Amino acid sequence: MQKVYFQRGFHERNHPEEQRKPGVEVKVGKEFSWEGKLWKIPAVYLFEEGVVMDLCCRIDPDSLRRYYREREQFSGRGWTDSEIFAFLEAKNPWPHSTCIRLNINGKNLLQEGSSGGGWMPESCSGSDGNNATVHQDPQLRKILDDYLCDREHAWYFSRCCFRWADGEKPETADTLHAITAEFAMEPMEMPGFCFVTREGEAPKSLPFRCPLDGKEGVLNIRECFSRKLEDEVFRNMPAPGRGAQGTRIVEDPDVEYPLYQNVISWNVEPEWLRSACTIVDCNSSDGHPGRKSKEGEGQETGSQTSEVIGSSAVYTFYTGTDNKENSYSSSALTFERQAETRWQVNFIRKNSEHLLVEVLERG
């Protein structure tokens, strides 16, 4: 087995003088099932700074073949259809971001991050073979071979780095007697379907299939209206992107703000989805304050913007007065009133089952 150092990435190449001693390997050989996949913790490595834990996840090769075959079918469309993207990502068999809480001998360690990659057989790729080429890292294969990970399946490998909390005495191979790890998937946003609203249009209901659980739902658009903000909304706002504190661009009469915004009120059925979805404007914002063009500078009118001020756009949201009944979404700010707005519904996978694994227990 290759030497393991206290670093997040297995590809890092620190100079010898910048590295301390390699970690002390403690073989674990723990296997468990989570999120429908087989996971392995083959070993942990002890350091004065903390602990490195290696994690392997086995992926069903048939699911990868189906996933990349469908990606290949839709790749010619330029990925402009967010519904197709959401449909495919819901089937993505590679594991999503994982949060791990590691406890050793009753001490909670601080997670510093992780890095890794996927390895898969050539038979899992699409017709062009490019996907398999991407996932054929020789160094990663060497690690998986050392950990006796078979070649009939695809594997995702992650090297997780944890640091001892301040004041905690490092554990050694002789003092080590218990390791537990709590696993949870981090919240994941899945892009959903798109729809268009126009100011003043009648209420409407849009049926959809939720990518979180595959069940049917209904989005009810209750109201669509446009509003124009007043310049005072941005009074005393720091100038975006300027380093000098206290600089206020609102005091400059030549500064123009994007003040137009479309708003919708909505709710969803079933009710539990309300906390699991958001609705955002598909279009980018004009929301950078700008200096008004002056007459004689080659512009047709004095209302056009010729200079963007600051590197950050300004945003504002509408909260409404009946939040118990409806939610509100605001479009990006624009300099002119927009006749319609194209929205996208995003679904957030907030909670997954937490799993507590006894990685090591010695008498």
C-alpha positions in Angstrom: 0.0 0.0 0.0 1.2 3.5 -0.9 2.2 5.8 2.0 -0.6 8.1 3.1 0.0 11.6 4.4 -2.2 14.1 6.2 -3.7 15.7 3.2 -7.1 15.8 1.6 -6.1 14.6 -1.9 -4.5 11.4 -2.9 -3.0 13.2 -5.9 -1.2 15.9 -3.9 2.6 15.9 -4.3 4.1 17.8 -1.4 7.9 18.1 -1.2 9.4 15.8 1.4 10.6 18.6 3.5 7.0 19.9 3.7 5.6 16.6 4.9 5.8 14.9 8.3 5.9 11.2 8.7 3.3 9.1 6.9 0.3 8.0 8.8 0.1 4.8 10.9 -2.3 2.4 9.1 -5.0 0.8 11.1 -6.8 -1.8 9.0 -10.6 -1.7 9.5 -12.3 -3.8 6.8 -15.7 -2.4 7.7 -18.5 -2.9 5.2 -22.1 -1.5 5.4 -25.1 -0.8 3.1 -26.4 2.8 2.7 -28.5 4.5 0.1 -28.8 1.3 -1.8 -25.0 0.8 -2.2 -22.2 -1.2 -0.6 -19.7 0.9 1.2 -16.3 -0.1 2.6 -13.9 1.5 5.1 -10.8 -0.5 4.5 -8.4 1.5 6.7 -7.8 4.7 8.7 -4.5 6.4 9.2 -3.4 8.1 12.4 -1.3 11.3 12.5 -0.3 13.9 15.1 -2.5 16.4 13.2 -5.6 14.1 12.9 -6.9 11.1 11.0 -7.4 10.2 7.3 -10.2 7.7 6.5 -10.5 6.0 3.2 -13.9 5.2 1.9 -15.0 3.1 -1.1 -18.5 2.9 -2.6 -19.5 0.1 -5.0 -21.6 1.2 -8.0 -23.8 -1.1 -10.0 -22.4 -1.2 -13.6 -25.8 -1.6 -15.2 -27.0 1.6 -13.7 -23.9 3.4 -15.0 -24.5 2.0 -18.5 -28.1 3.2 -18.5 -27.1 6.6 -17.1 -24.4 7.3 -19.7 -26.4 5.9 -22.5 -29.2 8.4 -21.7 -26.8 11.3 -21.3 -25.4 10.5 -24.7 -28.8 10.5 -26.3 -29.6 14.0 -24.9 -26.1 15.5 -25.2 -26.8 16.9 -28.7 -29.5 19.1 -27.3 -26.9 21.3 -25.4 -28.5 20.5 -22.0 -30.9 23.4 -22.4 -33.9 21.5 -21.2 -33.7 21.6 -17.4 -36.4 19.0 -17.0 -34.3 16.5 -18.9 -31.2 17.4 -16.8 -33.2 16.9 -13.6 -34.5 13.6 -14.9 -31.0 12.3 -15.6 -29.4 13.6 -12.4 -32.1 11.9 -10.4 -30.7 8.6 -11.9 -27.1 9.5 -11.5 -25.6 6.4 -9.7 -22.5 8.1 -8.5 -22.8 9.1 -4.7 -23.5 12.7 -3.9 -21.7 14.8 -1.4 -21.5 13.2 2.0 -21.1 14.7 5.4 -19.3 12.6 7.9 -18.9 13.1 11.7 -16.0 11.0 13.0 -15.6 10.1 16.6 -12.5 8.4 18.0 -12.3 7.2 21.6 -15.2 9.6 22.4 -13.5 12.6 20.7 -15.2 14.4 17.9 -12.8 15.4 15.1 -13.2 18.3 12.8 -13.7 17.5 9.1 -11.3 19.3 6.9 -12.6 18.1 3.6 -12.1 15.2 1.2 -11.2 14.4 -2.4 -11.6 11.4 -4.6 -12.8 10.1 -7.9 -14.6 7.4 -9.7 -13.3 4.3 -11.4 -15.3 2.2 -13.8 -14.8 -0.6 -16.3 -14.8 0.2 -20.0 -18.0 -1.7 -20.5 -19.9 1.0 -18.5 -19.2 3.8 -20.9 -21.3 5.1 -23.8 -20.6 4.1 -27.4 -17.6 6.6 -27.7 -15.8 5.2 -24.6 -15.0 8.7 -23.3 -16.6 8.2 -20.0 -14.5 5.1 -19.2 -11.4 7.0 -20.2 -12.1 9.7 -17.7 -12.6 7.1 -15.0 -9.4 5.1 -15.5 -7.0 6.9 -13.2 -4.1 4.5 -12.7 -3.3 5.8 -9.2 -6.9 5.3 -8.2 -6.9 1.8 -9.6 -3.8 1.0 -7.6 -5.5 2.1 -4.4 -8.6 0.1 -5.1 -6.5 -3.0 -6.0 -4.7 -2.6 -2.7 -8.1 -2.5 -1.0 -9.3 -5.7 -2.9 -12.1 -3.8 -4.7 -13.3 -6.1 -7.5 -13.3 -5.0 -11.2 -16.8 -6.3 -12.1 -18.2 -3.2 -10.5 -17.5 0.5 -10.7 -16.2 2.2 -7.5 -16.1 5.7 -6.0 -13.1 6.4 -3.8 -12.9 9.2 -1.2 -10.1 10.2 1.1 -11.5 12.1 4.1 -9.3 14.2 6.3 -10.2 15.0 9.9 -8.2 17.1 12.4 -8.1 16.7 16.2 -10.0 19.5 18.0 -7.9 22.1 19.8 -6.5 20.7 23.1 -7.3 17.1 22.2 -4.4 14.6 22.7 -3.8 12.6 19.5 -4.6 8.9 19.7 -2.1 6.2 18.7 -2.5 2.7 17.4 -2.0 1.5 21.0 -4.6 3.7 22.6 -7.2 3.4 19.8 -10.2 1.3 20.9 -13.3 2.8 19.3 -14.2 4.6 16.1 -17.7 5.6 15.0 -18.7 7.5 11.9 -22.1 9.2 11.3 -23.0 9.6 7.6 -25.5 12.0 6.0 -26.0 13.2 2.5 -25.6 17.0 2.1 -28.6 18.9 0.8 -28.8 18.7 -2.9 -30.7 20.9 -5.3 -32.3 19.3 -8.3 -33.4 21.5 -11.2 -37.0 20.9 -12.2 -39.4 22.1 -14.8 -39.8 25.6 -16.2 -42.9 27.7 -16.9 -43.8 31.2 -18.1 -46.0 33.8 -16.4 -47.4 37.1 -17.7 -48.5 40.0 -15.7 -52.2 39.9 -14.8 -52.9 36.5 -16.1 -55.5 34.3 -14.4 -54.5 31.8 -11.8 -53.4 28.4 -13.1 -52.4 25.0 -11.9 -49.4 23.1 -13.3 -49.2 19.3 -12.7 -45.7 17.9 -12.4 -43.8 14.8 -11.2 -41.5 15.4 -8.3 -37.9 14.2 -8.9 -37.4 13.6 -5.2 -39.9 10.7 -4.9 -41.4 10.3 -8.4 -44.9 11.2 -7.1 -47.3 13.6 -8.8 -47.8 17.1 -7.5 -49.5 20.4 -8.5 -48.0 23.9 -8.6 -50.7 26.6 -8.2 -49.9 30.0 -9.5 -52.2 32.4 -7.6 -51.2 35.8 -8.8 -48.7 37.5 -11.2 -47.9 41.2 -11.0 -45.2 43.7 -11.7 -43.8 46.3 -9.4 -41.4 49.2 -9.6 -39.2 50.0 -6.7 -38.2 53.4 -5.6 -34.6 54.6 -5.6 -34.9 54.9 -1.8 -34.8 51.2 -1.6 -31.1 51.3 -2.2 -30.4 54.4 -0.1 -27.3 54.0 2.1 -26.3 50.8 0.3 -22.5 50.4 0.0 -21.2 50.7 -3.5 -20.9 47.2 -4.9 -17.3 46.2 -5.5 -15.7 49.3 -4.1 -13.1 48.9 -1.4 -13.5 52.2 0.4 -16.0 51.7 3.3 -18.8 54.2 3.5 -18.9 54.9 -0.2 -22.5 55.4 -1.2 -23.5 55.4 -4.8 -27.1 56.5 -4.2 -26.0 60.0 -3.5 -24.8 60.3 -7.1 -27.7 61.6 -9.2 -26.1 60.0 -12.3 -26.4 56.5 -10.9 -29.3 54.4 -12.2 -30.8 51.3 -10.6 -32.7 48.4 -12.1 -36.1 48.9 -10.4 -38.6 46.7 -12.3 -39.5 43.2 -11.0 -42.1 40.6 -11.6 -43.6 38.7 -8.7 -45.7 35.5 -8.4 -47.5 34.0 -5.4 -47.8 30.3 -5.4 -48.3 27.1 -3.4 -47.9 23.4 -4.0 -49.8 20.2 -3.4 -49.0 18.2 -1.4 -48.2 20.8 1.2 -44.9 19.2 2.4 -43.3 20.1 -1.0 -43.6 23.8 -0.1 -40.5 23.5 2.1 -38.7 21.3 -0.5 -38.9 23.5 -3.6 -37.9 27.0 -4.7 -38.9 29.0 -7.8 -36.3 31.2 -9.4 -36.0 33.4 -12.5 -34.4 31.6 -15.4 -32.9 34.8 -16.9 -29.9 36.7 -15.7 -30.3 40.0 -13.9 -29.7 43.5 -15.2 -29.1 44.2 -11.5 -25.8 46.1 -11.6 -26.2 49.8 -10.8 -24.9 51.9 -13.7 -24.0 55.4 -14.5 -26.5 57.1 -16.8 -25.3 58.1 -20.2 -25.3 61.8 -20.7 -26.5 63.6 -23.8 -23.9 64.2 -26.4 -22.1 60.9 -25.6 -23.5 59.1 -28.6 -26.4 57.5 -26.8 -30.0 57.9 -28.1 -31.4 58.8 -24.7 -30.1 59.8 -21.3 -31.8 56.7 -19.7 -29.5 54.1 -21.2 -26.7 52.8 -19.1 -23.2 53.1 -20.4 -21.1 52.2 -17.4 -21.7 49.4 -14.9 -20.8 50.4 -11.3 -19.5 47.6 -9.0 -19.0 44.0 -9.5 -22.1 42.8 -7.7 -25.7 42.9 -8.8 -28.3 44.2 -6.3 -31.3 42.1 -5.4 -34.5 42.5 -3.5 -37.3 40.1 -2.6 -41.0 40.3 -2.1 -42.3 38.6 1.1 -46.0 39.3 0.8 -48.5 39.5 3.7 -50.1 36.0 3.6 -47.1 33.7 4.0 -49.3 31.2 5.8 -51.2 30.5 2.6 -48.7 31.3 -0.2 -45.1 31.6 -1.0 -43.6 34.4 -3.2 -40.9 34.5 -5.8 -39.4 37.6 -7.3 -37.7 37.9 -10.7 -34.4 39.5 -11.3 -34.3 43.3 -11.3 -34.4 44.9 -14.7 -34.2 48.5 -16.1 -37.4 48.1 -18.1 -40.7 46.4 -17.4 -40.8 42.8 -18.6 -44.0 41.4 -20.2 -43.3 37.9 -19.1 -40.9 35.9 -16.9 -39.6 32.3 -17.4 -39.3 30.5 -14.0 -37.6 27.3 -12.9 -38.7 25.1 -10.1 -35.9 23.6 -8.1 -36.3 20.8 -5.6 -34.1 20.4 -2.6 -33.3 17.1 -1.1 -32.9 18.3 2.5 -33.0 15.2 4.6 -31.7 11.7 4.1 -31.4 8.9 6.6 -28.4 9.3 8.9 -26.4 6.2 9.5 -24.2 5.5 12.5 -21.5 3.0 11.7 -19.2 1.4 14.3 -16.0 1.5 12.3 -13.9 -0.2 15.0 -14.5 -1.6 18.4 -11.8 -3.2 20.5 -12.3 -4.8 23.9 
